[in-house]
Amino acid sequence: MPDEPEAAAPAGEAGLSKNEQKRRAKQEAQAKAKAEKAAAKAAADAAKPKPAAAAAAQEEEEEEQDPTKYFENRLTFVNGVKEKGANPYPHKFQTSMQLPDYVAKYESIGSGEMSADGGVGLAGRIATKRAGGKGRLVFFDVVGDGAKVQVFASADKFSDYAGLEKDEKAARFSALMSTLKRGDIVGVRGTPGKTKRGELSLFPTEMTLLTPCLHMLPKVPPGSSGLADKETRYRQRYLDLIMNPTTRSTFITRTRAINFLRRFLDMHGFLEVETPMMNAIPGGATARPFITKHNDLNLDMYMRIAPELYLKMLVVGGLDRAHATAVHGRLFTAGGVASRHNPEFTTCEFYWAYADYEDPTPPPHTRTHCSPTRTGPHVECRGVSSHSLLCTGPDQVHGRAPLADGAAHTGDDTSATRPRHGLCAEHGVECKPPLTTYRLLDKLVGEFLESQCLHPTFITDHPKIMSPLAKDHRSKPGLTERFELFANYHEMCNAYTELNDPVEQRARFAAQATWRRKAAGDDEAMFVDDGFITAPGPALEYGLPPTAGWGMGIDRLCMLLTDNESIKEVLLFPAMRPVGMAADFNPDCQ
């Protein structure tokens, strides 16, 4: 049988020998295998954790993305940790000390030196994160309790990676670093030391994510010291505290001021007491009260606007020096929200038996000793330092500014009201209805006297109509023994010789209720408190000794101490309008 003809050679291979064809086929197979191997290696490399430097660059890119996407990514990470059986929110991390204690203890270490102490544990929030050392180093600034410590993280220092190959060590270090983001709360354990540049650091052998921050922290604009948007700062005070160290200092000053007042009064024999938060009748001050409901009694109750009447009842009972620092129980007035007023606020009031309104005024040689200590740095208030406003000698106190012509202000009839209304109109002083003599006088005093009180100034001897709880002046008919202290244009404190005549007190309450509330619709007028004056609880009729009363607004004091013009800056959670509500929204409701 004749041999079959050989198959035609493929196009382009005509004339090639069988050996050449085999050689070329082998080359093609080798090239294909090499390409597949390279593709597999690339896929494997892509699956491996990136070096720390690359991971840090990716993190910066992530922080530029949409905040919603960032939140979703972090939530996915947390859920992934849970699915692996791990806990992204550990129950505890044993610390050795707080960050300020760490700084104080190890600040003396020399540059480039390490402490002999090992296993020192710290915890705090990551403020900044940056990579270095070709991906084998990551630097964190960890903050807490007002202090900052650098964490100098190196793959070579971690105890869990000891004995691993270089690539494996770098991969695991990078994987850990990629899970730690700005804003996370971390626990760090390692050796204290300083870098060659003298930066106090902790060189960790262990880092643990304690609480992931799911939201992207606000970016601080170049040239800014922190979060500046006031709406965000007031509504999300936790962000303000995270981003702005000065906010923390403000509230430390506030706490120290309150503690100082407590210590000062305690040293002078005053007893701190508590008074009811809800009252059947609002009393002790002229203000519009909040109304709440006692369901079991089906009774309207009024939130406390002042502790005054209760404190005077205690003086009647023999607690000759009683005071209430309304810290755990605030005062409430429904008077709106403004730069100097918050609906709930803090005061300190004391009552001092067998004294008059001259006694709570410190003599000149003691005034420099009556301000809280350690309240922060020297600050400026409208060009006048707060230090000079507080620690002032007798030549700097502008003394007394008596409210003259008091005899003409003893009534609230039309003849007394009309000339004050004319004065307000003449000088462009706005006074909203009801146009009572008290309200008109108050507006005129604010315009012409309070506006001049930059330096500490006592405004004294107020008309009786403006002071229903103060005793008649012993030598000036129509006036009362009362003073108000102003500084930096703010009222700082208010004091009287207390009215202790029950007949006169009831007459004044009744006059206010008639003149200002019923006739003129003034919802700030005082009610008649029968429990204070007559049956069923006639406290004043049992005898109130001659007594001086004194009250100070803590919030305004803190505004002065911290050089702030807005009360919102000294309240951790100030009252805010609901988001979206117009600034002029004022529904006609009770």
Secondary structure, 3 states (H helix, E strand, C coil): CCCCCCCCCCCCCCCCCHHHHHHHHHHHHHHHHHHHHHHHHHHHHHHCCCCHHHHHHHHHHHHCCCHHHHHHHHHHHHHHHHHCCCCCCCCCCCCCCCHHHHHHHHCCCCCCCECCCCCEEEEEEEEEEEEECCCCEEEEEEEECCEEEEEEEEHHHCHHHCCCCHHHHHHHHHHHHHHCCCCCEEEEEEEEEECCCCCEEEEEEEEEEEECCCCCCCCCCCCCCCCCCHHHHHHCHHHHHHHCHHHHHHHHHHHHHHHHHHHHHHHCCCEECCCCCEECCCCCCCCCCCEEEECCCCEEEEECCCCHHHHHHHHHCCCCEEEEECCCCCEECCCCCECCECCEECEEEEEEECCCCCCCCCCHHHHHHCCCCCCCCCCEECCEEHHHHHCCCCCCCCCECCCCCHHHHCCCCHHHHHHHHHHHHHHCCCCCCCCCHHHHHHHHHHHHCHHHCCCCEEEECCEHHHCCCECECCCCCCEECEEEEEECCEEEEEEEEECCCHHHHHHHHHHHHHHHHHCCCCCCCCCCCHHHHCCCCCCHHHCCCCEEEEEEEHHHHHHHHCCCCCHHHHCCCCCCCCCCCCCCCCCCCC
